[in-house]
Amino acid sequence: MANTWALDDRAQLHKDANALLTQNLTSGERIMAIIGGSFDSALIATDRRAFVFKKRFFAGAAFGKKLAAYDYRDLTGVQLETGVTSGVVSLQGPGIASEDLSYWSSGKGDPKKAPHALALASAHFEQARAGVARLRELIAAVPDVTEQLRTLGELRDARFLTEAEFNSKKAELLARM
C-alpha cells in the first residue's frame, strides 16, 4: 500500500477483499475510505458501515478469509495508535472488546487476531490517519434515533405527516435500534 492511492480506491485492496466486498455492499452503498493494514488486511468505510477484512490465519483458518461488518450506529469511535515502526487501528463500541492492542502483541492483545482491528506498518500511517479522520466523521454523522422520533412526532403534530406516514417511519426507525 503506497501513499499514492486515493483514499477510496478499491484497486489497493486484495482481490479476496474486493470479491467479499462486492458480495456484501448494498445497492448504492459507496466506499468513503480504505485503510490498508499489514498482511493484506483492510478497514473499509462506506457511507453506511465499516468492514474489516482479514485472511489466512488472521481470519481464523489457514486458507480462510473474513469480512466483518460494523454498522455506524453500533460504533462510538475509532482509535489509531502509532509507534516508530508499527501501529494499530481499532473500532470502538458497545459489545466490542476494549483491550490494549499491539502490533507485536508483547503482553497485549494481538490486532491481527482481533476482528475489529488492523495491524499497521509505518508505510500505512499516512493513509490510516486520513482514513480514521473520515471514519470518525461518518460515525459522528449517524443521526440519533431518539431525536429523529421526536422530530417525526413534531411533524405529525404540525400535520405535515399523516398518522399512517408517522407510524410507518416510526416503525422503520425503531427497527434500527
N, C-alpha and C positions, 0 to 999 in steps of 0.2 A: 504494500500500500504506500504509494508515494504521495507527497503533499500536493501533487498536481491534479488529483482527482477533484471533480466537483462534489460538493457535499451530498448530493442526491444521485450520483451516477452509479447505476446498478452494475456497470461493467467492472467495477472494482470488487464485486462480490464473487465468492467461489461459485462455480456452476451449480453445485448442490444447493447452496443458499438461494440462488436465483430460482431454481426449479421449485423448491418448497415455498418460496415467497409468492411465486406466480399462482400456486395452488391455494394459498391462504388469503391473498388480497381480495377484498370485496370490490364490486363494481364501483368505479370512480375513486377508489382509495389511492391517494398519492403519496409517494415517498418524499419526505421532507429532509431527512438526514441519514447518513450512514456513518457509523463509527467502526472502522476496521480494527480487529483485535489480533492478537497473536494466534497462531495455529489455525488460520483461516476462519476464526470466529468473527462475528459481527453483531452490532446492535443497529437495527434498522428502525427509524422513527417514521411513521406515516402521519397523515393528518388525523388519524383516529386512534392509533395504538402503537406500542413499541414491540418489536420482535427481537429475540436473542437467538442467533444461530450458532450451533456448535456441531462438530463432527468427531468421528473416531471415538476414542476412549472418553473424551470430554462430553460426548452425548450419551454416555452410559453403555456403549457397546463398541467392540473393536472396529467394526466397519459401519457403525451407525451414524445417523445424522438427526438433528433435532432442531425444530424451530418453535420456541416458546413465545406465546403472545401475552401481552400485558395491556389491558385497557387503561387509558389515561385516568379514568375515574377511580381506578384501583391503585394509582401511584400518587405518592406525596412528594417525590423528588428523585433526583439522580445525583450521584456523588462521583467525583473524579479525584483520584489521588495519584500524584506522580512523584517519582523519586528521580534519581540521576539517570538510571537506565531502564526503569520499568514503572508500570503503574496499573491502576485498576479503575474501571468504570462499573458502577453498580446501581441498579434500580432500587428505590425505596418505597415502601408502602405497607399497609396493614397485611399481615399474613406472609410477608417476605422476611425471611430470617435476617435479622440485623447482626452482622458479625464483622470482625476485623479481618479484612482480606489482604493478602499479599501475593504478588506475582511469584515469589519464591516460597510461599507457604511455610515459612520458618516459624513454626509455633502458631500460625494464624490460619484462617480459612483459605482454601485454595480457589481463586476466582475461575480457574479453568474448569472446576467441577461444579461451581455454584450456577444454577440455571438462570440467575438474574444478573450475572456479572461477566465482564470480559477482562482478560489479562491483556495488558498493553506493553509493547516495546516502545522505546523512546521515539522511534520513527513515526509512531501513531499519535503522538501527543498533540500536535497542532490540529489535526483533524478531530481528535477527541474533544479538545476544548471548544471548537466551533460546533460540533455535534451536540455536546452536552448543553451548550447555551441554547441551541434551537430546541432541544428536547425539554429543557426547563420552561421555555416559552409555551410549548404545546401543552405541557402538564398544567401550567398556571391558567391557560385559556379554557380549561374544561368548565362549563357552566355548572353552578351549584343547583342541584335538582330542587332543593327546598325553595330557593329563590325563584326558580322557574315556575314552580307550582303556585307560589304567592302571586307572581305576575299574571299567570294564567287565570287565577281567581279574580284578579282585578279587571282583566279584560272581559271576563264573563259578566261581572257585576256592572261594568260600564256598557254592557250589551254589544260589545264588539265580537263576542263569540256566542254561539248558541249553546244551550246546555249539552247537546249531543257532541258538538265540537270540543267543548271543555272536557267532557268525560272521556272522549277518545284520546285527546292529547294527554290528559292526566294519567290514563292507563299506560300509555306509551312511556311517560316519564317514570312512573312507579316501577315499571318493568326493568328499567335501567339500574334500579337500586339493588 
